[in-house]
Amino acid sequence: PLKLTHDFLVVAGPDLYLVLANGTTPDKGALYLGKLKQATGSQTYDLPKGKDLSTYTTLLVWSKKEKRAVASAEWHMNSGGMMHQM
């Protein structure tokens, strides 16, 4: 699973999703992990089984409504990463 820690924080916004992508915007190959449960604090998301997640470079918090990233982090399959507000 993908675990966001207790110090996770993004600016609340409309229709926010966690997305694995290759760059600063999701393309047709992007993988939507799920709707963001809350803008702050610990939360866990299931990662799809049987999918090679090492091909992605970026984890985004993406606003579908506003069509923009509110935060991003480098994606490394086996390491925790900090989310960076944009």
C-alpha positions, 0 to 999 in steps of 0.5 A: 500500500501507499501510506501518507504520513501524519505530517501529510498536508496539501491545500484542500481543493475540489475533486483531488486524486492521487495519480502516478504519472510521468511528469507534472500532468496525467497523460493517457498512461497515468494511473489514478490511485483513488480520490484523496480521503482528506487534505491532511494526516495519515491515510493509506491507499491500495496499489494495484497488483500486477502493475509495474509501478516502477515505470512512473516518475511522479506522484501527483495530487491532481484536481480533476475539476481545476485540471492542475496539480496541487502537489507532487513528489518524485515517485520511487517504488520502495522509498517514502517521499515528501509531497511538494506543494505547487 
